Amino acid sequence: MAATLVVAGRIPARAYPPSPTAPPKAPAPVTPHPAGNVLPFDSDLVFVTDDSISSKSSKTGQLIGTRLKDPLIVGGRVVAPAGTPAMLRIVDVSAADIGDVYGFVDIFFEPLQLADGRTIPLRAPIARLQPRDSAGHESTVELEDTVADEVIPYHFLYHIFRKGKNFVLGPGSEIPARTEATLTALPNGTVAIQTPEPMSVELRMPKSSFPAQPFATPFASGASSQSHRAPRPQASPTGTPWPTPEPPTATPSSSPAALPSAAPSASP
């Protein structure tokens, strides 16, 4: 009979056969996905800035140098290698001001020049760059201002003269962009660039789905408006017309009328 050693306060130990540990599996080799033959419209690209962008120091119309972060490959052909330069134009800029007004910078991407000299248009998905605070930060600042208004006299003047934040983006920062054309790899080894057709504007007046009604009627309906209406013209009675008298015609006389001659008076 096997004896079991019991230690006070402990469960008797029993020997279990150790389970064999499976050897670690080697990671599967990462196979890069082959590039497609079409780069669709509105595809994402990433650019790295060479210069800084600031709502305080940047100027309207200034050009900021950027570089393409990853190569642009269509159908296995590199149409734009990594580091391809592109220009970013500052359209508008506004510095921070008192009243907790934040500064902002509006940007616009110039067309990207490909390796063969052609260009594709780009657009900035975020055209206005400005500081953004989280909802938690805004609620904390609002709570602090509410408490300070109750404790510190004339703290409301601090709200009026408090200056907002300026937007600052240093060199080496990443800015997203999107393509405004479709790139298609053709069987002959070339890449076609297709831009969307311009939007057509209809100059014809669209037909209304309901009959047009006048904005106002000339007379109001009801008996009270009868006196304001103009009398209708009455039709003249039709009857036998009176004969039109003919003018008398003069008949020439055969001999002139004899006039009485005065008798000679006798002289005494």
FIDOMAR-795558 format. One record per residue (C-alpha): residue number from 1; residue in three letters; chain; x, y, z. Coordinates in Angstrom, 3 decimals. Layout:
@num = NUM, residuo = ala, cadena = A, xx = X, yy = Y, zz = Z
...
END
This chain:
@num = 1, residuo = met, cadena = A, xx = 0.000, yy = 0.000, zz = 0.000
@num = 2, residuo = ala, cadena = A, xx = 1.503, yy = 3.270, zz = -1.104
@num = 3, residuo = ala, cadena = A, xx = 1.892, yy = 5.839, zz = 1.621
@num = 4, residuo = thr, cadena = A, xx = 0.879, yy = 9.409, zz = 0.969
@num = 5, residuo = leu, cadena = A, xx = 2.783, yy = 12.264, zz = 2.596
@num = 6, residuo = val, cadena = A, xx = 0.429, yy = 14.844, zz = 4.018
@num = 7, residuo = val, cadena = A, xx = 1.771, yy = 18.268, zz = 4.954
@num = 8, residuo = ala, cadena = A, xx = -0.274, yy = 20.442, zz = 7.298
@num = 9, residuo = gly, cadena = A, xx = -2.200, yy = 23.073, zz = 5.424
@num = 10, residuo = arg, cadena = A, xx = -1.350, yy = 21.643, zz = 2.023
@num = 11, residuo = ile, cadena = A, xx = -3.083, yy = 19.319, zz = -0.428
@num = 12, residuo = pro, cadena = A, xx = -1.244, yy = 16.092, zz = -0.999
@num = 13, residuo = ala, cadena = A, xx = 0.902, yy = 16.381, zz = -4.099
@num = 14, residuo = arg, cadena = A, xx = 0.366, yy = 13.899, zz = -6.881
@num = 15, residuo = ala, cadena = A, xx = 2.527, yy = 13.299, zz = -9.894
@num = 16, residuo = tyr, cadena = A, xx = 0.930, yy = 13.862, zz = -13.340
@num = 17, residuo = pro, cadena = A, xx = 2.583, yy = 12.925, zz = -16.600
@num = 18, residuo = pro, cadena = A, xx = 3.798, yy = 16.115, zz = -18.299
@num = 19, residuo = ser, cadena = A, xx = 1.979, yy = 16.970, zz = -21.506
@num = 20, residuo = pro, cadena = A, xx = 4.221, yy = 17.323, zz = -24.528
@num = 21, residuo = thr, cadena = A, xx = 4.711, yy = 20.964, zz = -25.557
@num = 22, residuo = ala, cadena = A, xx = 4.199, yy = 21.602, zz = -29.246
@num = 23, residuo = pro, cadena = A, xx = 7.147, yy = 23.275, zz = -30.906
@num = 24, residuo = pro, cadena = A, xx = 6.546, yy = 26.879, zz = -32.011
@num = 25, residuo = lys, cadena = A, xx = 5.391, yy = 27.206, zz = -35.578
@num = 26, residuo = ala, cadena = A, xx = 7.426, yy = 29.302, zz = -37.934
@num = 27, residuo = pro, cadena = A, xx = 5.522, yy = 32.364, zz = -39.170
@num = 28, residuo = ala, cadena = A, xx = 4.164, yy = 31.995, zz = -42.656
@num = 29, residuo = pro, cadena = A, xx = 6.030, yy = 34.077, zz = -45.195
@num = 30, residuo = val, cadena = A, xx = 4.213, yy = 37.271, zz = -46.029
@num = 31, residuo = thr, cadena = A, xx = 3.358, yy = 37.272, zz = -49.693
@num = 32, residuo = pro, cadena = A, xx = 2.867, yy = 40.778, zz = -51.022
@num = 33, residuo = his, cadena = A, xx = -0.420, yy = 41.233, zz = -52.752
@num = 34, residuo = pro, cadena = A, xx = 0.054, yy = 41.874, zz = -56.454
@num = 35, residuo = ala, cadena = A, xx = -0.831, yy = 45.373, zz = -57.515
@num = 36, residuo = gly, cadena = A, xx = -4.085, yy = 45.681, zz = -59.426
@num = 37, residuo = asn, cadena = A, xx = -4.404, yy = 46.854, zz = -62.979
@num = 38, residuo = val, cadena = A, xx = -6.664, yy = 49.768, zz = -61.995
@num = 39, residuo = leu, cadena = A, xx = -6.139, yy = 52.519, zz = -59.447
@num = 40, residuo = pro, cadena = A, xx = -9.700, yy = 53.713, zz = -58.892
@num = 41, residuo = phe, cadena = A, xx = -10.880, yy = 57.265, zz = -58.607
@num = 42, residuo = asp, cadena = A, xx = -10.610, yy = 58.774, zz = -55.086
@num = 43, residuo = ser, cadena = A, xx = -7.794, yy = 56.470, zz = -53.957
@num = 44, residuo = asp, cadena = A, xx = -5.842, yy = 57.393, zz = -50.814
@num = 45, residuo = leu, cadena = A, xx = -2.270, yy = 58.668, zz = -50.970
@num = 46, residuo = val, cadena = A, xx = -0.022, yy = 59.876, zz = -48.139
@num = 47, residuo = phe, cadena = A, xx = 2.452, yy = 62.757, zz = -48.408
@num = 48, residuo = val, cadena = A, xx = 5.155, yy = 63.891, zz = -46.000
@num = 49, residuo = thr, cadena = A, xx = 5.714, yy = 67.614, zz = -45.524
@num = 50, residuo = asp, cadena = A, xx = 9.136, yy = 69.202, zz = -46.022
@num = 51, residuo = asp, cadena = A, xx = 8.230, yy = 72.533, zz = -44.401
@num = 52, residuo = ser, cadena = A, xx = 6.127, yy = 73.545, zz = -41.425
@num = 53, residuo = ile, cadena = A, xx = 2.551, yy = 74.783, zz = -41.663
@num = 54, residuo = ser, cadena = A, xx = 1.307, yy = 77.251, zz = -39.072
@num = 55, residuo = ser, cadena = A, xx = -1.795, yy = 79.388, zz = -38.804
@num = 56, residuo = lys, cadena = A, xx = 0.399, yy = 82.083, zz = -37.256
@num = 57, residuo = ser, cadena = A, xx = 3.354, yy = 82.259, zz = -39.647
@num = 58, residuo = ser, cadena = A, xx = 2.131, yy = 80.809, zz = -42.959
@num = 59, residuo = lys, cadena = A, xx = 0.910, yy = 83.153, zz = -45.680
@num = 60, residuo = thr, cadena = A, xx = -1.900, yy = 82.924, zz = -48.205
@num = 61, residuo = gly, cadena = A, xx = -0.612, yy = 81.621, zz = -51.551
@num = 62, residuo = gln, cadena = A, xx = 2.490, yy = 80.018, zz = -50.030
@num = 63, residuo = leu, cadena = A, xx = 3.650, yy = 76.695, zz = -51.501
@num = 64, residuo = ile, cadena = A, xx = 4.627, yy = 73.888, zz = -49.129
@num = 65, residuo = gly, cadena = A, xx = 6.853, yy = 71.080, zz = -50.415
@num = 66, residuo = thr, cadena = A, xx = 5.731, yy = 67.496, zz = -49.807
@num = 67, residuo = arg, cadena = A, xx = 6.951, yy = 64.035, zz = -50.833
@num = 68, residuo = leu, cadena = A, xx = 5.026, yy = 60.874, zz = -51.722
@num = 69, residuo = lys, cadena = A, xx = 5.461, yy = 58.399, zz = -48.862
@num = 70, residuo = asp, cadena = A, xx = 4.834, yy = 55.110, zz = -50.701
@num = 71, residuo = pro, cadena = A, xx = 5.366, yy = 54.275, zz = -54.379
@num = 72, residuo = leu, cadena = A, xx = 2.360, yy = 54.400, zz = -56.661
@num = 73, residuo = ile, cadena = A, xx = 2.137, yy = 51.078, zz = -58.532
@num = 74, residuo = val, cadena = A, xx = -0.423, yy = 50.222, zz = -61.210
@num = 75, residuo = gly, cadena = A, xx = -0.312, yy = 46.858, zz = -62.982
@num = 76, residuo = gly, cadena = A, xx = 3.154, yy = 46.079, zz = -61.607
@num = 77, residuo = arg, cadena = A, xx = 4.557, yy = 49.316, zz = -63.018
@num = 78, residuo = val, cadena = A, xx = 5.793, yy = 52.119, zz = -60.765
@num = 79, residuo = val, cadena = A, xx = 4.148, yy = 55.227, zz = -62.116
@num = 80, residuo = ala, cadena = A, xx = 5.374, yy = 57.406, zz = -59.216
@num = 81, residuo = pro, cadena = A, xx = 8.234, yy = 56.253, zz = -56.973
@num = 82, residuo = ala, cadena = A, xx = 8.402, yy = 57.008, zz = -53.265
@num = 83, residuo = gly, cadena = A, xx = 9.699, yy = 60.502, zz = -52.629
@num = 84, residuo = thr, cadena = A, xx = 8.042, yy = 62.031, zz = -55.700
@num = 85, residuo = pro, cadena = A, xx = 7.669, yy = 65.730, zz = -54.916
@num = 86, residuo = ala, cadena = A, xx = 4.299, yy = 67.435, zz = -54.818
@num = 87, residuo = met, cadena = A, xx = 3.285, yy = 70.963, zz = -53.914
@num = 88, residuo = leu, cadena = A, xx = 0.662, yy = 71.963, zz = -51.404
@num = 89, residuo = arg, cadena = A, xx = -0.764, yy = 75.479, zz = -51.712
@num = 90, residuo = ile, cadena = A, xx = -2.133, yy = 77.485, zz = -48.789
@num = 91, residuo = val, cadena = A, xx = -5.415, yy = 79.015, zz = -49.906
@num = 92, residuo = asp, cadena = A, xx = -6.364, yy = 80.879, zz = -46.741
@num = 93, residuo = val, cadena = A, xx = -4.945, yy = 81.308, zz = -43.255
@num = 94, residuo = ser, cadena = A, xx = -6.241, yy = 82.886, zz = -40.063
@num = 95, residuo = ala, cadena = A, xx = -4.314, yy = 83.224, zz = -36.800
@num = 96, residuo = ala, cadena = A, xx = -5.776, yy = 82.627, zz = -33.353
@num = 97, residuo = asp, cadena = A, xx = -7.501, yy = 85.577, zz = -31.711
@num = 98, residuo = ile, cadena = A, xx = -8.961, yy = 86.614, zz = -28.389
@num = 99, residuo = gly, cadena = A, xx = -12.326, yy = 85.260, zz = -27.437
@num = 100, residuo = asp, cadena = A, xx = -10.956, yy = 81.687, zz = -27.625
@num = 101, residuo = val, cadena = A, xx = -10.940, yy = 81.794, zz = -31.445
@num = 102, residuo = tyr, cadena = A, xx = -8.791, yy = 79.027, zz = -32.936
@num = 103, residuo = gly, cadena = A, xx = -6.577, yy = 79.536, zz = -35.974
@num = 104, residuo = phe, cadena = A, xx = -6.930, yy = 77.540, zz = -39.187
@num = 105, residuo = val, cadena = A, xx = -5.192, yy = 76.893, zz = -42.517
@num = 106, residuo = asp, cadena = A, xx = -6.982, yy = 76.004, zz = -45.778
@num = 107, residuo = ile, cadena = A, xx = -4.901, yy = 73.888, zz = -48.167
@num = 108, residuo = phe, cadena = A, xx = -5.085, yy = 72.740, zz = -51.796
@num = 109, residuo = phe, cadena = A, xx = -2.988, yy = 70.047, zz = -53.524
@num = 110, residuo = glu, cadena = A, xx = -1.367, yy = 70.807, zz = -56.847
@num = 111, residuo = pro, cadena = A, xx = -1.401, yy = 67.979, zz = -59.469
@num = 112, residuo = leu, cadena = A, xx = 1.095, yy = 65.168, zz = -58.906
@num = 113, residuo = gln, cadena = A, xx = 3.629, yy = 64.734, zz = -61.693
@num = 114, residuo = leu, cadena = A, xx = 4.255, yy = 61.086, zz = -62.626
@num = 115, residuo = ala, cadena = A, xx = 7.496, yy = 59.516, zz = -63.784
@num = 116, residuo = asp, cadena = A, xx = 6.568, yy = 59.892, zz = -67.473
@num = 117, residuo = gly, cadena = A, xx = 5.845, yy = 63.621, zz = -67.109
@num = 118, residuo = arg, cadena = A, xx = 2.065, yy = 63.405, zz = -67.009
@num = 119, residuo = thr, cadena = A, xx = 0.092, yy = 64.678, zz = -64.029
@num = 120, residuo = ile, cadena = A, xx = -2.926, yy = 63.505, zz = -62.069
@num = 121, residuo = pro, cadena = A, xx = -5.120, yy = 65.880, zz = -60.053
@num = 122, residuo = leu, cadena = A, xx = -5.303, yy = 65.533, zz = -56.280
@num = 123, residuo = arg, cadena = A, xx = -7.596, yy = 66.827, zz = -53.593
@num = 124, residuo = ala, cadena = A, xx = -7.293, yy = 67.187, zz = -49.837
@num = 125, residuo = pro, cadena = A, xx = -9.954, yy = 65.222, zz = -47.932
@num = 126, residuo = ile, cadena = A, xx = -9.417, yy = 67.619, zz = -45.014
@num = 127, residuo = ala, cadena = A, xx = -9.152, yy = 71.018, zz = -46.659
@num = 128, residuo = arg, cadena = A, xx = -9.174, yy = 73.013, zz = -43.394
@num = 129, residuo = leu, cadena = A, xx = -6.457, yy = 72.281, zz = -40.841
@num = 130, residuo = gln, cadena = A, xx = -7.281, yy = 73.486, zz = -37.341
@num = 131, residuo = pro, cadena = A, xx = -6.730, yy = 72.396, zz = -33.723
@num = 132, residuo = arg, cadena = A, xx = -9.220, yy = 69.862, zz = -32.475
@num = 133, residuo = asp, cadena = A, xx = -9.951, yy = 69.170, zz = -28.830
@num = 134, residuo = ser, cadena = A, xx = -11.615, yy = 66.040, zz = -27.567
@num = 135, residuo = ala, cadena = A, xx = -15.061, yy = 66.140, zz = -26.011
@num = 136, residuo = gly, cadena = A, xx = -13.534, yy = 65.321, zz = -22.615
@num = 137, residuo = his, cadena = A, xx = -11.137, yy = 68.243, zz = -22.809
@num = 138, residuo = glu, cadena = A, xx = -13.905, yy = 70.653, zz = -23.775
@num = 139, residuo = ser, cadena = A, xx = -16.146, yy = 69.491, zz = -20.929
@num = 140, residuo = thr, cadena = A, xx = -13.252, yy = 69.834, zz = -18.445
@num = 141, residuo = val, cadena = A, xx = -12.495, yy = 73.376, zz = -19.595
@num = 142, residuo = glu, cadena = A, xx = -16.182, yy = 74.275, zz = -19.377
@num = 143, residuo = leu, cadena = A, xx = -16.374, yy = 72.923, zz = -15.814
@num = 144, residuo = glu, cadena = A, xx = -13.249, yy = 74.817, zz = -14.786
@num = 145, residuo = asp, cadena = A, xx = -14.628, yy = 78.050, zz = -16.215
@num = 146, residuo = thr, cadena = A, xx = -17.944, yy = 77.561, zz = -14.420
@num = 147, residuo = val, cadena = A, xx = -16.238, yy = 77.023, zz = -11.063
@num = 148, residuo = ala, cadena = A, xx = -13.858, yy = 79.928, zz = -11.625
@num = 149, residuo = asp, cadena = A, xx = -16.749, yy = 82.256, zz = -12.502
@num = 150, residuo = glu, cadena = A, xx = -18.337, yy = 81.490, zz = -9.123
@num = 151, residuo = val, cadena = A, xx = -15.134, yy = 81.804, zz = -7.076
@num = 152, residuo = ile, cadena = A, xx = -12.962, yy = 84.402, zz = -8.818
@num = 153, residuo = pro, cadena = A, xx = -14.495, yy = 87.869, zz = -9.244
@num = 154, residuo = tyr, cadena = A, xx = -14.533, yy = 89.259, zz = -12.779
@num = 155, residuo = his, cadena = A, xx = -13.421, yy = 85.948, zz = -14.179
@num = 156, residuo = phe, cadena = A, xx = -15.714, yy = 86.497, zz = -17.156
@num = 157, residuo = leu, cadena = A, xx = -13.159, yy = 89.012, zz = -18.450
@num = 158, residuo = tyr, cadena = A, xx = -10.727, yy = 86.116, zz = -18.791
@num = 159, residuo = his, cadena = A, xx = -13.141, yy = 84.451, zz = -21.217
@num = 160, residuo = ile, cadena = A, xx = -13.249, yy = 87.594, zz = -23.336
@num = 161, residuo = phe, cadena = A, xx = -9.486, yy = 88.115, zz = -23.555
@num = 162, residuo = arg, cadena = A, xx = -8.475, yy = 84.439, zz = -23.615
@num = 163, residuo = lys, cadena = A, xx = -6.639, yy = 83.660, zz = -26.846
@num = 164, residuo = gly, cadena = A, xx = -7.333, yy = 80.520, zz = -28.837
@num = 165, residuo = lys, cadena = A, xx = -4.862, yy = 77.972, zz = -30.171
@num = 166, residuo = asn, cadena = A, xx = -2.868, yy = 78.163, zz = -33.392
@num = 167, residuo = phe, cadena = A, xx = -2.549, yy = 75.203, zz = -35.731
@num = 168, residuo = val, cadena = A, xx = 1.062, yy = 74.035, zz = -36.122
@num = 169, residuo = leu, cadena = A, xx = 2.252, yy = 71.128, zz = -38.280
@num = 170, residuo = gly, cadena = A, xx = 6.002, yy = 70.536, zz = -38.254
@num = 171, residuo = pro, cadena = A, xx = 8.213, yy = 69.140, zz = -41.035
@num = 172, residuo = gly, cadena = A, xx = 7.976, yy = 65.378, zz = -41.500
@num = 173, residuo = ser, cadena = A, xx = 4.236, yy = 65.261, zz = -40.786
@num = 174, residuo = glu, cadena = A, xx = 1.914, yy = 63.114, zz = -42.894
@num = 175, residuo = ile, cadena = A, xx = -0.975, yy = 64.645, zz = -44.847
@num = 176, residuo = pro, cadena = A, xx = -3.514, yy = 62.499, zz = -46.710
@num = 177, residuo = ala, cadena = A, xx = -4.611, yy = 63.161, zz = -50.279
@num = 178, residuo = arg, cadena = A, xx = -6.931, yy = 61.495, zz = -52.784
@num = 179, residuo = thr, cadena = A, xx = -6.646, yy = 61.001, zz = -56.517
@num = 180, residuo = glu, cadena = A, xx = -9.065, yy = 62.748, zz = -58.852
@num = 181, residuo = ala, cadena = A, xx = -8.468, yy = 60.372, zz = -61.777
@num = 182, residuo = thr, cadena = A, xx = -8.544, yy = 56.662, zz = -62.619
@num = 183, residuo = leu, cadena = A, xx = -5.278, yy = 54.970, zz = -63.641
@num = 184, residuo = thr, cadena = A, xx = -5.603, yy = 51.826, zz = -65.779
@num = 185, residuo = ala, cadena = A, xx = -2.756, yy = 49.558, zz = -66.924
@num = 186, residuo = leu, cadena = A, xx = -3.228, yy = 48.671, zz = -70.603
@num = 187, residuo = pro, cadena = A, xx = -2.045, yy = 45.445, zz = -72.281
@num = 188, residuo = asn, cadena = A, xx = 0.587, yy = 47.322, zz = -74.284
@num = 189, residuo = gly, cadena = A, xx = 2.392, yy = 48.321, zz = -71.058
@num = 190, residuo = thr, cadena = A, xx = 1.164, yy = 51.886, zz = -70.832
@num = 191, residuo = val, cadena = A, xx = -0.999, yy = 53.444, zz = -68.123
@num = 192, residuo = ala, cadena = A, xx = -4.086, yy = 55.412, zz = -69.109
@num = 193, residuo = ile, cadena = A, xx = -5.254, yy = 58.387, zz = -67.052
@num = 194, residuo = gln, cadena = A, xx = -8.976, yy = 59.057, zz = -67.149
@num = 195, residuo = thr, cadena = A, xx = -10.445, yy = 62.106, zz = -65.463
@num = 196, residuo = pro, cadena = A, xx = -14.192, yy = 62.476, zz = -64.876
@num = 197, residuo = glu, cadena = A, xx = -16.233, yy = 64.403, zz = -67.379
@num = 198, residuo = pro, cadena = A, xx = -17.252, yy = 67.913, zz = -66.400
@num = 199, residuo = met, cadena = A, xx = -20.658, yy = 68.265, zz = -64.859
@num = 200, residuo = ser, cadena = A, xx = -23.286, yy = 69.362, zz = -67.362
@num = 201, residuo = val, cadena = A, xx = -25.538, yy = 72.206, zz = -66.378
@num = 202, residuo = glu, cadena = A, xx = -29.106, yy = 72.203, zz = -67.623
@num = 203, residuo = leu, cadena = A, xx = -30.234, yy = 75.652, zz = -68.732
@num = 204, residuo = arg, cadena = A, xx = -33.808, yy = 74.647, zz = -69.427
@num = 205, residuo = met, cadena = A, xx = -36.532, yy = 75.380, zz = -66.926
@num = 206, residuo = pro, cadena = A, xx = -37.550, yy = 72.149, zz = -65.185
@num = 207, residuo = lys, cadena = A, xx = -41.160, yy = 71.129, zz = -65.486
@num = 208, residuo = ser, cadena = A, xx = -43.209, yy = 71.471, zz = -62.353
@num = 209, residuo = ser, cadena = A, xx = -44.922, yy = 68.408, zz = -60.931
@num = 210, residuo = phe, cadena = A, xx = -47.943, yy = 70.464, zz = -59.871
@num = 211, residuo = pro, cadena = A, xx = -49.932, yy = 73.199, zz = -61.642
@num = 212, residuo = ala, cadena = A, xx = -48.716, yy = 76.678, zz = -60.949
@num = 213, residuo = gln, cadena = A, xx = -51.148, yy = 78.786, zz = -58.945
@num = 214, residuo = pro, cadena = A, xx = -51.251, yy = 82.591, zz = -58.839
@num = 215, residuo = phe, cadena = A, xx = -49.909, yy = 84.251, zz = -55.722
@num = 216, residuo = ala, cadena = A, xx = -53.148, yy = 86.267, zz = -55.292
@num = 217, residuo = thr, cadena = A, xx = -56.629, yy = 86.370, zz = -56.823
@num = 218, residuo = pro, cadena = A, xx = -57.947, yy = 89.691, zz = -58.179
@num = 219, residuo = phe, cadena = A, xx = -61.115, yy = 89.582, zz = -56.046
@num = 220, residuo = ala, cadena = A, xx = -62.004, yy = 87.790, zz = -52.881
@num = 221, residuo = ser, cadena = A, xx = -64.778, yy = 85.224, zz = -52.993
@num = 222, residuo = gly, cadena = A, xx = -68.040, yy = 85.876, zz = -51.134
@num = 223, residuo = ala, cadena = A, xx = -71.094, yy = 88.101, zz = -51.178
@num = 224, residuo = ser, cadena = A, xx = -69.256, yy = 90.980, zz = -49.491
@num = 225, residuo = ser, cadena = A, xx = -67.091, yy = 91.461, zz = -52.542
@num = 226, residuo = gln, cadena = A, xx = -69.972, yy = 91.811, zz = -54.983
@num = 227, residuo = ser, cadena = A, xx = -70.071, yy = 95.592, zz = -54.519
@num = 228, residuo = his, cadena = A, xx = -66.376, yy = 95.880, zz = -55.408
@num = 229, residuo = arg, cadena = A, xx = -66.743, yy = 94.106, zz = -58.704
@num = 230, residuo = ala, cadena = A, xx = -67.009, yy = 96.083, zz = -61.901
@num = 231, residuo = pro, cadena = A, xx = -70.424, yy = 95.811, zz = -63.593
@num = 232, residuo = arg, cadena = A, xx = -70.563, yy = 93.505, zz = -66.507
@num = 233, residuo = pro, cadena = A, xx = -71.265, yy = 95.112, zz = -69.881
@num = 234, residuo = gln, cadena = A, xx = -74.872, yy = 94.579, zz = -70.975
@num = 235, residuo = ala, cadena = A, xx = -75.613, yy = 93.427, zz = -74.482
@num = 236, residuo = ser, cadena = A, xx = -77.543, yy = 95.964, zz = -76.586
@num = 237, residuo = pro, cadena = A, xx = -81.092, yy = 94.805, zz = -77.560
@num = 238, residuo = thr, cadena = A, xx = -81.432, yy = 93.681, zz = -81.097
@num = 239, residuo = gly, cadena = A, xx = -84.418, yy = 95.103, zz = -83.054
@num = 240, residuo = thr, cadena = A, xx = -85.557, yy = 96.417, zz = -86.432
@num = 241, residuo = pro, cadena = A, xx = -83.328, yy = 99.324, zz = -87.323
@num = 242, residuo = trp, cadena = A, xx = -85.015, yy = 102.608, zz = -88.104
@num = 243, residuo = pro, cadena = A, xx = -84.904, yy = 103.690, zz = -91.763
@num = 244, residuo = thr, cadena = A, xx = -82.297, yy = 106.286, zz = -92.444
@num = 245, residuo = pro, cadena = A, xx = -83.953, yy = 109.412, zz = -93.919
@num = 246, residuo = glu, cadena = A, xx = -82.655, yy = 110.345, zz = -97.310
@num = 247, residuo = pro, cadena = A, xx = -81.731, yy = 113.960, zz = -97.939
@num = 248, residuo = pro, cadena = A, xx = -84.300, yy = 115.851, zz = -100.147
@num = 249, residuo = thr, cadena = A, xx = -83.282, yy = 116.266, zz = -103.732
@num = 250, residuo = ala, cadena = A, xx = -83.765, yy = 119.781, zz = -105.274
@num = 251, residuo = thr, cadena = A, xx = -85.950, yy = 119.841, zz = -108.452
@num = 252, residuo = pro, cadena = A, xx = -85.139, yy = 122.703, zz = -110.843
@num = 253, residuo = ser, cadena = A, xx = -88.139, yy = 125.003, zz = -111.618
@num = 254, residuo = ser, cadena = A, xx = -89.249, yy = 125.661, zz = -115.264
@num = 255, residuo = ser, cadena = A, xx = -89.433, yy = 129.452, zz = -114.937
@num = 256, residuo = pro, cadena = A, xx = -88.437, yy = 131.770, zz = -112.239
@num = 257, residuo = ala, cadena = A, xx = -91.201, yy = 132.876, zz = -109.958
@num = 258, residuo = ala, cadena = A, xx = -92.786, yy = 136.192, zz = -110.989
@num = 259, residuo = leu, cadena = A, xx = -92.267, yy = 138.786, zz = -108.455
@num = 260, residuo = pro, cadena = A, xx = -94.836, yy = 141.570, zz = -108.103
@num = 261, residuo = ser, cadena = A, xx = -93.609, yy = 144.790, zz = -109.600
@num = 262, residuo = ala, cadena = A, xx = -94.266, yy = 148.040, zz = -107.836
@num = 263, residuo = ala, cadena = A, xx = -96.728, yy = 150.405, zz = -109.564
@num = 264, residuo = pro, cadena = A, xx = -95.255, yy = 153.749, zz = -110.566
@num = 265, residuo = ser, cadena = A, xx = -96.431, yy = 156.486, zz = -108.376
@num = 266, residuo = ala, cadena = A, xx = -98.093, yy = 159.484, zz = -110.099
@num = 267, residuo = ser, cadena = A, xx = -96.596, yy = 162.788, zz = -109.359
@num = 268, residuo = pro, cadena = A, xx = -99.017, yy = 165.735, zz = -108.802
END
